[in-house]
């Protein structure tokens, strides 16, 4: 229905929810697919809180796949937007996510 109504906001939310479900089920490739589709939509809407949230979610999915470079890239992109928005809670969460990645790759000083 959201597609028929061309409601990009609702489409993005649904795709984000689907991605989260796939992530929870450890179906990370599907999770990434739907996060990227949601990201495209929120970028079209220029909805920065949504963009930063989905970037962080993508980083988490890549972390689960042990694709650490990708996890760092997406988390850093999310961090930049969280800071621009003045989202202190979101910034803290992304720093925590980055700390986890750096810990796992044994980059303890960065962690």
DATABEL-V896192 format. One record per residue. N is the residue number from 1. SS is DSSP state (a for helix, b for strand, c for the rest). BURIAL is b if it has 16 or more other ideal C-beta (glycine too) atoms within 10 Angstrom, else e. Layout:
n:N ss:SS burial:BURIAL
n:N ss:SS burial:BURIAL
This chain:
n:1 ss:c burial:e
n:2 ss:c burial:e
n:3 ss:c burial:e
n:4 ss:c burial:e
n:5 ss:c burial:e
n:6 ss:c burial:e
n:7 ss:c burial:e
n:8 ss:a burial:b
n:9 ss:a burial:e
n:10 ss:a burial:e
n:11 ss:a burial:b
n:12 ss:a burial:b
n:13 ss:a burial:b
n:14 ss:a burial:b
n:15 ss:a burial:b
n:16 ss:a burial:b
n:17 ss:a burial:e
n:18 ss:a burial:b
n:19 ss:a burial:b
n:20 ss:a burial:b
n:21 ss:a burial:e
n:22 ss:a burial:b
n:23 ss:a burial:b
n:24 ss:a burial:e
n:25 ss:c burial:e
n:26 ss:c burial:e
n:27 ss:c burial:e
n:28 ss:a burial:b
n:29 ss:a burial:e
n:30 ss:a burial:e
n:31 ss:a burial:b
n:32 ss:a burial:b
n:33 ss:a burial:b
n:34 ss:a burial:b
n:35 ss:a burial:b
n:36 ss:a burial:e
n:37 ss:a burial:b
n:38 ss:a burial:b
n:39 ss:a burial:b
n:40 ss:a burial:e
n:41 ss:a burial:b
n:42 ss:a burial:b
n:43 ss:a burial:e
n:44 ss:a burial:e
n:45 ss:a burial:e
n:46 ss:c burial:e
n:47 ss:c burial:b
n:48 ss:a burial:e
n:49 ss:a burial:e
n:50 ss:a burial:b
n:51 ss:a burial:b
n:52 ss:a burial:b
n:53 ss:a burial:b
n:54 ss:a burial:b
n:55 ss:a burial:b
n:56 ss:a burial:b
n:57 ss:a burial:b
n:58 ss:a burial:b
n:59 ss:a burial:b
n:60 ss:a burial:b
n:61 ss:a burial:b
n:62 ss:a burial:b
n:63 ss:a burial:b
n:64 ss:a burial:e
n:65 ss:c burial:e
n:66 ss:c burial:e
n:67 ss:c burial:b
n:68 ss:a burial:b
n:69 ss:a burial:e
n:70 ss:a burial:b
n:71 ss:a burial:b
n:72 ss:a burial:b
n:73 ss:a burial:e
n:74 ss:a burial:b
n:75 ss:a burial:b
n:76 ss:a burial:e
n:77 ss:a burial:b
n:78 ss:a burial:b
n:79 ss:a burial:b
n:80 ss:a burial:e
n:81 ss:a burial:b
n:82 ss:a burial:b
n:83 ss:a burial:e
n:84 ss:a burial:e
n:85 ss:a burial:e
n:86 ss:c burial:e
n:87 ss:c burial:b
n:88 ss:a burial:e
n:89 ss:a burial:e
n:90 ss:a burial:b
n:91 ss:a burial:b
n:92 ss:a burial:e
n:93 ss:a burial:b
n:94 ss:a burial:b
n:95 ss:a burial:e
n:96 ss:a burial:e
n:97 ss:a burial:b
n:98 ss:a burial:b
n:99 ss:a burial:e
n:100 ss:a burial:b
n:101 ss:a burial:b
n:102 ss:a burial:b
n:103 ss:a burial:e
n:104 ss:a burial:e
n:105 ss:c burial:e
n:106 ss:c burial:e
n:107 ss:c burial:e
n:108 ss:c burial:e
n:109 ss:c burial:e
n:110 ss:c burial:e
n:111 ss:c burial:e
